[in-house]
Amino acid sequence: MNSFQPSASVAPGPIRRLFNLFSLSIIFLSASAKAVCPVCTVAVAAGVGILRGWGVDDVLTGLWYGALVLSSVIWLLDELKKRNINFPYRTLISIIFIYGLMVVPLAYPLGIIGAPHNTIFGYDRMLFGMVIGTILFIMGIVIDKRLRCMNDCKQLIIYQKVVVPVVLLIISTIIAYLALQLVA
């Protein structure tokens, strides 16, 4: 799949609008800054929408979507903690719930995941990108925390919590794009 060719697997009409509405609702339903701030999630969501809308390769879109899904999991866990809602396996259930809510629709009804011949290294392009994006987002959170520890628990730059993961995703997107051009 060429990197800037429109993806034939995007569902037209009402399903796509529903998917976009769902994505926007995730952004606006969370109103306060937590372990992962809303600005960062909005930036990641914007990246997903822009890349998918431009028909960018699913690996690159998956990078951003994986980060968005993880950010949503962290938000849910923070909300549950803030509201003192405790139940057994809260973290595991939250992860399964959010990943199921946000990833399953990509397979059915949208058909983005599992499309025939939409693979890289034998894996689905979107899922491959999502796994890498999730790992990169975790790395961005860890890097932010380490930078704060090195600076007496203070940020080095304004919006560091946003900048570090997003810059890591941008750099990784550029590297992945260039690598995909070599493979194509």
JOPE-V230137 format. One record per residue. N is the residue number from 1. RES is the residue in one small letter. SS is DSSP state (H for helix, E for strand, - for the rest). D_FIRST is the distance of its C-alpha to the first C-alpha in Angstrom with 2 decimals. Layout:
n = {N/N}
res = {RES/RES}
ss = {SS/SS}
d_first = {D_FIRST/D_FIRST}
This chain:
n = {1/2/3/4/5/6/7/8/9/10/11/12/13/14/15/16/17/18/19/20/21/22/23/24/25/26/27/28/29/30/31/32/33/34/35/36/37/38/39/40/41/42/43/44/45/46/47/48/49/50/51/52/53/54/55/56/57/58/59/60/61/62/63/64/65/66/67/68/69/70/71/72/73/74/75/76/77/78/79/80/81/82/83/84/85/86/87/88/89/90/91/92/93/94/95/96/97/98/99/100/101/102/103/104/105/106/107/108/109/110/111/112/113/114/115/116/117/118/119/120/121/122/123/124/125/126/127/128/129/130/131/132/133/134/135/136/137/138/139/140/141/142/143/144/145/146/147/148/149/150/151/152/153/154/155/156/157/158/159/160/161/162/163/164/165/166/167/168/169/170/171/172/173/174/175/176/177/178/179/180/181/182/183/184}
res = {m/n/s/f/q/p/s/a/s/v/a/p/g/p/i/r/r/l/f/n/l/f/s/l/s/i/i/f/l/s/a/s/a/k/a/v/c/p/v/c/t/v/a/v/a/a/g/v/g/i/l/r/g/w/g/v/d/d/v/l/t/g/l/w/y/g/a/l/v/l/s/s/v/i/w/l/l/d/e/l/k/k/r/n/i/n/f/p/y/r/t/l/i/s/i/i/f/i/y/g/l/m/v/v/p/l/a/y/p/l/g/i/i/g/a/p/h/n/t/i/f/g/y/d/r/m/l/f/g/m/v/i/g/t/i/l/f/i/m/g/i/v/i/d/k/r/l/r/c/m/n/d/c/k/q/l/i/i/y/q/k/v/v/v/p/v/v/l/l/i/i/s/t/i/i/a/y/l/a/l/q/l/v/a}
ss = {-/-/-/-/-/-/-/-/-/-/-/-/-/H/H/H/H/H/H/H/H/H/H/H/H/H/H/H/H/-/-/-/-/-/-/-/-/H/H/H/H/H/H/H/H/H/H/H/H/H/H/H/H/-/-/-/-/H/H/H/H/H/H/H/H/H/H/H/H/H/H/H/H/H/H/H/H/H/H/H/H/H/-/-/-/-/-/-/-/H/H/H/H/H/H/H/H/H/H/H/H/H/H/H/H/H/H/-/-/-/-/-/-/-/-/-/-/-/E/E/-/-/E/E/H/H/H/H/H/H/H/H/H/H/H/H/H/H/H/H/H/H/H/H/H/H/H/H/H/H/-/-/-/-/-/-/-/-/-/H/H/H/H/H/H/H/H/H/H/H/H/H/H/H/H/H/H/H/H/H/H/H/H/-}
d_first = {0.00/3.79/6.30/8.60/7.36/9.39/8.45/10.31/11.57/13.91/17.38/19.52/23.13/25.45/23.19/20.99/24.28/25.69/22.82/23.32/27.07/26.85/24.93/27.59/30.39/29.48/29.78/33.09/34.84/35.23/37.81/39.08/37.87/37.57/36.14/32.88/33.84/32.65/31.71/29.21/27.70/27.64/25.83/23.17/22.93/22.65/19.77/17.93/18.84/17.98/14.50/13.66/15.58/13.80/10.37/9.49/6.87/8.75/10.03/11.78/13.03/14.19/16.25/18.21/18.49/19.86/22.40/23.34/24.02/26.14/27.95/28.80/30.19/32.35/33.57/34.58/36.42/38.21/39.25/40.62/42.52/43.86/45.15/46.55/44.69/44.87/44.00/43.26/39.77/38.94/36.13/34.51/34.91/33.51/30.38/29.87/30.71/28.35/25.36/26.15/26.66/23.48/21.00/22.23/21.57/17.85/18.03/20.75/21.16/17.92/15.63/13.09/14.01/14.19/11.73/11.49/8.72/7.15/8.75/9.43/12.89/13.65/13.51/11.84/9.52/11.94/14.97/14.19/14.03/17.08/19.09/18.60/19.37/22.42/23.67/23.29/25.16/27.89/28.13/28.56/31.35/33.02/32.90/34.43/37.18/37.96/38.23/40.62/42.67/43.05/44.35/46.93/44.57/43.85/40.65/40.28/38.55/38.51/35.83/34.99/33.84/31.15/30.42/29.88/27.10/25.33/25.61/24.35/21.24/20.80/21.30/18.92/16.17/16.86/16.99/13.73/12.03/13.87/13.11/9.31/10.18/12.38/10.09/7.54}
